[in-house]
Amino acid sequence: MKRRQIGRATLILALALLMVSDPVSAGRSAVLAAGQPVAEIGGSSRELNRQSGDALPAAARRQRRSKGLSLGQLKRKYPDTLMVQGPRLRIVALTFDDVPDPRFTPQLLEVLRRNHVKATFFVVGSRAEKHPRIIAQMVRDGHSIGNHSYNHPEFGRLSMPEFQSQIIRTENILRAQTGFKPRLIRPPYGDISEPQVRWARDRGYKIVNWNVDSLDWKSLPKTQVRNNILAHAGKGAVILQHGGGGQSSNLQGTIQALPEVIRILRKRGYTFVTVPQMLEYGGAQKSK
């Protein structure tokens, strides 16, 4: 009996040490053990989730909201404001969330530079404040930049003033660093309410979600990241990847898979475009 009690105490101590050394990973582990999403365990756990990037599938988050229209309904109601993919042409857009992150973003920029590909980066304002040089490099390399909030909350849980503050605060940071205000918004977790979509529409913003998810936030190896993209990428695909993450994130699979993704999609006849270019293609098609 004493040995069993000692073993149990040792296990509890080990778990406590893990939580201290890596709170993001500990938060995820506790959620998995309890069978609950992080965001339903309380304010501190939701904050861990913000730090860890798009840690829960957007569909699961939207299902938890009992009020308002679904993403599909919003897309049908506001087709000129909310996009999840581009026109049915042989073009694809690579997008990277949660940037800048000095551990991963510069490596992605180097891969894109070597392969002569322009992508779209969705920037977290609090990170841009800390790493303005990486933002400057994105602009120098010709990539497009979008707004991914100031500190990665779920928009659907915010009041309108809180939501507006997330957008405007990040917008002002990026304007000071780049000289322009991004007109693209990607909601963290893809989560947004109808009043927020209307506010964005009335001010000329575009809400950009995605239709191909690499699931790379799970720290997947190269092969899985590559296969997740290639199995679903088609005409007008908007591909979600990450260029930054939480303390325990490992995006080496994303970085290693990217050259192969580019090579194979080019071999299939696809051209890589930025989201603004994709929107231009879509507008040209409508005018025909």
N, C-alpha and C positions, 0 to 999 in steps of 0.2 A: 504493500500500500504506500509506504513512504517513498519507494522508488518511483511509483506512478505519479505521486504528487510532485516529486522533484522534477520529473520529466515534463510535466505540465507547466510548472513554473519556468523551466528553462525555455520552453516554446513561447510562452507569453513574453519573457524578457527579450527573446530574439525578435519577435514581431514589433515590440516597442522600439528596439534599436533601429529596425528597418524604417519605421515611421519617422524617426528623428533624422536619419540620414537621407531619406528621399521621400518627402511628404507627398509628391505627386503620385509616385508609384504606390505608396502606401494607401493613398485615397482610392486609387483604382482597385487595389487588392481587397480593401474593405468592402467596396461596392460589390465586387464579384462574389465575395464570400456571403454577403447578405442577400444577393440576388436582386439588388436595387440599383437604379441609375444614380450616379453621383449627385445630380442636381436635386434629388428628392430627399437627401439626408440632412440638408440644412445649409445655412449660409456659408460656413467655412468650407464645406465640401464643394459647394458651387464655385467658390473662389479657386480651389485647386483645379477644378475642371477648366476654368478660364485659363489658368497657367499652362495646362497641358494641351492646348490647341483644340481642334475639332474632335474631342475625345469620344463623343457618342454619335452614332449615325443620325443624320438630320431627320430621317423619317421617324425614328423612335421619339425624337424630341417633339416633332410636330404632332404625333399621335397623342402625347400627353396633354396637349392643349385642347380643352373642351369647347372653347369659344372661338368664333370667327371662321373664316373660310380656310380650306386646306390649301396647300401650295398649288395643287393642280387647278383648283377653282380660281385662285388669285391669278395664275398665269393666263387662264382663259378670259378673265375679266379685264386684266391689264396687260394685254400682249405687247404693247409698245413700251412698257416700263419694266416688266419682269421677264427675264430670259433664262432659259436653262440650256438651250442649244442654239446653234446658228442655222442658216439656210441649208437646204439639202444639196450642198455642193461638196466637192472633194477638198474641203478645208477643215482644219482642226485647230483649236486654241489650247495651248498649254497654260494652265494657271497654277499659281503657287500661293498658298495662304500662310499667314502667321509670320510674315517677314517684317523687318530683317532680323536674322539670327546669325551672329558671327561664326557659329560652329558649322552651319550648313549653307547659308545663302551664297557666300562667295564661291563655294565649290560649284553650286548650280550655275552661277553666272559664268564661270569658266567653261563648263560643259556647253552651255548655250552659245558662248562666244566661238568655241572651236567648231561647232556644227552650224554656225551662221543661222541661228534660230532666234526669233524675237518672241517673248512670252509676256504674260500679264501677271504682275505681282500685287497681291492684296495685302496692304500694309496695316499693321497694328500701331496706332499712334504712340503708345507708350514705348514701344520698341524703336520707332523712328527717332524719338527724342534721344535715345541712348546711342544710336548707331547711324548718324547722319551720313557718314562716308559711304556706307553700303547703299543708301538711297541714291546718293550722287552717282555711284557706279552704275546702278540700274538705268538712270537717266542717260548717262554717257553711252551706255551700250545700246540704247534705242528701245528699251522695253517700255511697256505701258504699266501704269500704276493705278491701283484702285484703293478704296477706303474699306478697311476691315474692322472698323471701330477703334476706340481708344484702348480698351482693356479687355476685349473679347467676352462681353456678356451675352446672354440670350436676349435678343431684342424683344421677343414676345412677352417677356416678363417685365419690361421697362415701361414707365410712364412716357408719354410723348415728350415732355421736357428732357427726361433722361436720355431717351433715344436721340433726340436732336443734338444734345450735348456730345454724345459719342461721335456723331458724324462731323459736327462743326469743329470740335476740338481737334480731331485728327486732320481735318481739311486745312485748318489754319497752320498746323505743324508742317504739313507737306507743302503748302503754299510758300511758307518761309524758307523751306529747304530747296524747293525745285522751281519756284516762280509761277506755279499754276495750281489750280484746284482740281483734283480728280473728280470726274463726273460719274464714275463707276462705284457702286457700293456692293460689297458681298457681305451679307449678314452672317455672323458666326453661327455655325451649325445649320445654315440655310434657313434660319427661323426668323419670320417677320410677320407682322400683323397687317390687316387691311388699312387701318389709319396711317400706318407708317409707309406703306406703299403709296398711298394717295399723297402724303406729304412729299415723298421723293419725286413722284410724277409732277406735282405742281411746281417743283423747283428745277426740273430738267435733269434729274439723275436717272441712271439706269441701274436696276437691281440685277445682279449677275449671279445666278446659282450655277449648277452644273448638271450634266447627264451621264458622266463617266467618273466613277470614284475609284481612285487607286487604293484606298484604304491604307495608305502608307503611314498614317498616324499610329498604326499598330506596331510600328517598328518592324515591318515585314522585310524579309530578304529580297534581294534583287529580282529573283525569278518570279516571286509572287506579285511584286509591284508591277513588273513588266506584263505578266499574264493578265492581271486585273484590268490593265489599260487596253491591251491589244484585243482582249476578248469582247470588248464593248465599244471601242472607238469606231465610229462610222461618220457619215457625211454630217458636217456641221457640229461635230462633238466639241463640248467644252469639258476639258479633262481637269479634275481636281487632284492636286498634289500639295505637298507642304514644303516650304522652305525654311521653316522654323518650328519649334516645339517647346514642350516643357522640359524641366530639369532632367528627366529620365528618358527623354525622346532620343531615338536613334534613327536618323533619316539617311543612313549610308545606303540602304536599299534603293531609295529614291534616286540618289546621286549616281549609283552604279547602273541602275536600269535605264536612265535617261538616254545615253547614247544609242542603246539598242532600240528603244521606243522610237526615237527619231529615225534611225536607219530603216526600220521595218515599215513604219508608216509612210515614209518617202517611197519605199519600194512598192507599196500598195497604191501609190499614185496620189498621196495626200500632200497638200501644201500647208505649212504652219503659218498661222496668222495671229495677231493680237486680237483681243476682244473688240477694241474700237474698229479694227479692220473688218472683223466679222460682222459687226453692226452695219458697216458701210456696204458690204456685200448684200446683206439682208435688205437694206433700203433700196439698193439698185434693183434687186429682184422685184420688190413691190411696185416700183415705178414703171416696170415693163408692161 
